[in-house]
Amino acid sequence: MAVLVAAAAFLGSAQPASAHGFSSVAYVDVGDGGDGRLRTKLQLEYDLYVVSAADAGHDDALFRAGTAAFDAGDAQARAAALNAHRKAAVDYVRERFSVTSQGRGCTPEQVGDFTTGRRQGVPYADLVLDWTCQERGVDHEVRSGLFPDAEGYVTGTRTIVTYDVDGRTGSAALDAAHPAFSTHQAWYERFWEFFRLGTEHLLTGTDHILFLLALIAGSRRLREVVLAATSFTVAHSVTLLLAALGLVDVPSAVVEPVIALSIAVVAGWYLWRLWRHRERAIDLAETGGGHFGLDRAGRTRLAVVFCFGLVHGLGFAGALGIDSAFSWTLLWSLLVFNVGIEAVQLALIALIFPVLVLLRHRAPTAGLRATGAISAGVFIMGLVWFLQRTFSF
């Protein structure tokens, strides 16, 4: 049990940034540019792009013009700042993003001017590049090192790529650990990329793990935790799909604080019931008695978990930067992403819940205190994160 308490303390010590904050998502569409060329349309978070490109190119004028346009909320001025300093802006991408064909590098050339739009409620810059390849074959590799952690502005940048090239369509998610992919990859390789992404997101999404830990600690029977986990799964699958279809879009300024609040509410629910029934709970624990209904998975608890699961689904959607309807190809990838999340969730339940059951059976009083301690730690961290996220947006 000490291991579980230590794990909860470790997770609780993490900053909210480890879950969703201070990261960025870049988008790339790869298609046929005509005349044997490939065309890529890159969408990059505007303020991050300006700061990174200005720093890399030592272009103070780009920094001043770009940040002034960003602060003023002027879309035309944002595009004008990039077009006036296109060398620094394009060079930044050329040095960190590449396309190869048949193992040989392709040469990029900008098509048109920079334009700007919005994704996830924030400004994005649009850059179109045509790539001339000496040998145009069916095996194209796309590699992205955009906005790396080493630059110090964000952590965990993810590049979502969709492609329709040479009769092959698909999608990929690139990050620092997996910076490249081939358009000639097999279906199971594409499956694995998004399955891995889902597992990594839940494992590194501390708030989602703490929410699940609160559900496990507050459940006394296997039936309770299974029903709660199922309710959570169904709910977040619904909103992830709705977001991917472009039917729902809730700002992260609302989603992230509510996710933190859900952690505190679920953990606090158990603590409140434990305090309310403390005398009977202690008596039954010390005498080794049966269940006293403290953790009965009733309709109200399931309804609360389901409602918060809907919000967590929006958090999962935010992790992939979903704010508009995706293609059906990418929807399949999102389904696989969700399967990866569920695999980790089931693994955590299978690892933690039997330990709690064993402890409650062999040392009922200690088990009761341990689950109370875990829930208290999760409750405190949920409140702290709620306040941090509420006042940081």
N, C-alpha and C positions, 0 to 999 in steps of 0.2 A: 504493500500500500504506500510505503514511503516513496517508491518509484513514481506512482501516479501523482502524489502530492507534489513531488519535485518537478514532474513534467508540467503540471498545471502552473506552477510558479514560473517555470521557464517560458511557457507560452504567454503567460500574463505579463512578463517583463518586456515582451516585444512591443515595439511601437506600432501604431496603426498603419504606418507606411508600409510595413511588411505585408499587410493584407491587400490594400488597394491604392493607397496614396502615393504620390510622387513617382508615378510611372507614366509611360506614354505608349500609344499604339499608332504605328504607321500603317498605311494601306497602299497596296500596289496591285494594279490590274495589268496583266500581261496579255497582249494580243498581237495580231498581225498588223504591221505598219505599212504593208505594201512594198513592192519592188524588192522583195527578199529581206526586208528589215523587220525587226521586232519593235513593238511600241509598248512602253511602260508609262502608266499614269500613276504618279506618286502623290499621296496626300499626307502631309506632315503637319504636326501641331505647330501653329504659326509662331507663337512666342518662343517656344523651345528652338525651333528652326533658326529664327533670327539670332538668338543669343549664341547658339552653337556655331553657326556659319560665320558670324562676326568674330567670334573668338578664334576659330580655326584660321580664318583669313586675315586676322588682325585689321579688320575693317570697322573702325569706330563709327564711321558715318552710317553704315548699315545698322549698327546697334542703336544709334540715336534715332534714326528715322523710323526703324521698325518698331522700337518700343514706344515711341511717341504715337505712331499710328495705332498700335495695339491699345494703348491707354485711352486714346480718343474714341475708340470703337468705330473707326472709319475704314470700311472695307476697301474702298478705292485707294486710300492712302497706304493701306497694308500692301496691296499688290504693287503699287508704285514704288514703294521702298525696295521691294525685292527686284523689280525690273531695273531700277536705277543702279543696283549693285549685283547684277545677275552673275558676274564672274565669281564672286565669293560664294554666292548662294549655290550656284551650279557645281562649283568645284567641291564644295562640302559633300554633296551627294555623290559625285563621281569618285571621290576617294573612299567612300564607305558603302557604295552600292554598285554591284557589277552583274553583268550577264555574259555568259560564255556559251558557245555553240560548238559541239563536237570537241570540247576541251580547249578551245581557243577563244581568247577574249574578244568581245565585241566593242565597238567604239560608239559612244553616245553623242547625240546632238539634240539640243533643246528644240522643241516644236512649239512655236507661238510664245506668248508671254506667260508670266506667272498670273494665276488667278487665285482667288480666295473663296472659301465657303465656310461652313460650320459643320462640325461633327461633335456629338456628345455635348452640345451647347457651347463649344469653344471654337475659336477661329482655326481653320486649317488652310495651308497653302497647297496649291495644286501645281505640280510640275510634270510636264509631258516630255519624255525622251524617246527618240528613235535610235535603235541600235543597229549598226551596220556590222554584219558578221562575215568574216572571210569564207567560212564554211557553214552554210545554213543546213543543219541536219535536224533530226527529230529529238536530239538529246540536248536540251538547254538547261543550264544551271543558273539559278538566281541566288545571289549571295548578298546578305544585308548586315552591315555593322553600324547602322544608323543610331545615333544618340547612345553610345556605349556608357556603361557605368563610370568608366575612367574619366569622362568629361566632367563628372561631378554635378550635373544638373538634374538628372533623373536616374532611377534604378529600374532594371528589369524591363527595358523597352522590348516590345513585341511588334513584329512586322507580319501583318496578315496579307497573304498573297492569293489572288485568284487568277487563273490563267485559262486561256482558250487558244491553244497554239497547235498547229499541225494536226488537227482533229482530236486533240487531247484536251480535256477540261478537268479542272480540279482546284484544290486549295491547299495552302500550307501555312503553318505558323512558325516563324523564325524568331529565335532569340539568341542570346550570347552563347548558350550551350549547343545550339543547333542552328548555325547561321546560314545554312545553304540547303537547297533541295533541287532535285532534277524533275523537269516536266515529264521525263520518261519513266518516273517511278511507278511501281506497281500499286494496285489498289490497297493491298495490305500495308504498304509503306505509308500511304496517305492516312489509312486508318490508325496506324500506330502513332503518327505525329500528333493527331488531335486527342487520342486516348491518353498519351503521355502528358499533353498540355493540361487535360482535365485533372489527372492525378496530381501533377505538380501544383496546379492552382489551389486545390484543396489543402495539400500538405503545406504550402507556403501561405495560404490564406488563414492567418491565425484566428481571425474572428469567426470564420465558419467552423473551425475545429473546436473553439471554445463553446460555440452554440451546441455542437454535437455532444461535447463533453458534459454540458449542463443537462442535456436530454438523458444521457446515459446515467449520470449520477442521480438524477431524480426519478429513475425507473427502478422498481424493485423486482418485477417479473420480466421475463423475456418478451412476453406478449406486449407489455407496456412500451418497451423500447422499440420493438418492431413496428407497432402501430404509429408511434411518434415519428420514427425515421421514415416510414412509408408516407405519412402525411407531409413531412418536410420535402421528400423526394418529389411527390406529385405536384406540390405547390411550386417549387422552384423550376420544375420542368415546364410548367404551364407558362410562367412569365418569361423564361428563357426563349421559348418558342414564339410567344407573342412579340417579344422584342425583335427576334430575328425576322419575323414577318412584317415588321414595321407598324404594328398595331398599338404598341405602347412605348412610351419614351418618358421616363421620369428622371429629372436631373439628379446627378450624383450628390448634390448638396442636400437632397432629401433622403436618398437611398442610404448613403453611408452612415449618417447619424442613427437612422432607424435600425439598421443592422446591429449597430452597437447597443442600442436600446433593447433589441430583442434578446441579446445575450443576457443583459441584466434582468430582464423580466422573467425569462425562463428559469434562471438560477434563483432569482428572488422568490419566485412562486414556490419552489421546493423549500427554501429556507423558511418562508412564512408558514407553510403547512407543517414543517418540522417543529417550529416554535409553538404553533397552535396546539399540536398534539404531543408536545414534548413529554408530558408525564406518562401518557400511555405508551409512547414510543420507547422511552427508556425502560419502562417496566417490562414490556414485551421483549426488548433486546436483552435485558439482563436475565430473564427467565427462559430465553430461547423460544418465546412464543411465536405464534404464526403472524400472518399479515394483519395489520390494523387499518388498512385502507389509506395510509398516508400517501402512497404513490399510485393509487388507482388511476389508470389511464382513461379518464372520463371524457365526455364529449367536449367539455369546456377546454380542457387542456389540449386536445387534438385540434380544436378550432383555433386556439391561440397559436399553436405551432404551425398550422397551415397558413394562417395570415402572415406570420413572419417568414415562412418559407417562400411566399410570393415575393417578398422584398429581397430575400437572399438571391432569388432567381434573377432579379434585376442587377444585383451585385455581380453575379456570374456573367450576365450579359455585358456589364461594364468592363469586365476583365478582358473581353474580346472587342471592346469598343463598339458594341452594337447600338446604333441609334437610327438605323433605317433598314428597309427591307433588304435582306441578303438574297443571293441567287440560290436556286434549289441545290446546286452543287455544294455551296457552303452550308446550307441547312443540314445536309447529310453529315458534314464535318462537325457541326454543332451537336448533332445527336451523339456522335462518337465522343465528343468532348464531355457530354453529360454522362455517358457510360463510364468514362474515366473517373469522374467525380464520385459516382455511385460505388465504384470498385473500392476506392479509398475509404468511403464512409462505412461500407460493410466490413472492411478489414479492421477498422478502428473499433467497431462494435464487437467484432469477434475476439479482439485482443483484450479490450478493457472490461467489458461486461462480465465475462466469466470470472475475472479476478475479483470484482466487487461481490459477485454472488458467493464465491468461495470464502471471502473475508467475512461476509455477513453470516455465513453458516458456522464458521469456526469461532469467530469473535464478534458476536452481534453488536455489542456496545461500541467496540472499536470501529466496526464497519459503519455504524450510524454516524459516529463522529467524523470519520474520514470523508464520507460523502458530504457531510455538512461543511467540512473545511474546504473541500474542492468547490462546492457550490458558492461558498462565501468568497473565495478567491476570484471565481469567474464573475460573480455579481459585481465585485469592486472594479475589476478591469472593464466590464461592460459600461459601468457608469463613467469611468475615467475616459474611455474612448468616446462615449456619447458627448461628453462635454467638449473634448478636444475637437471632434469632428463638427460639432454644432458651431463652434466659434472660429473654426479655421476656414470655413467657406465664406 
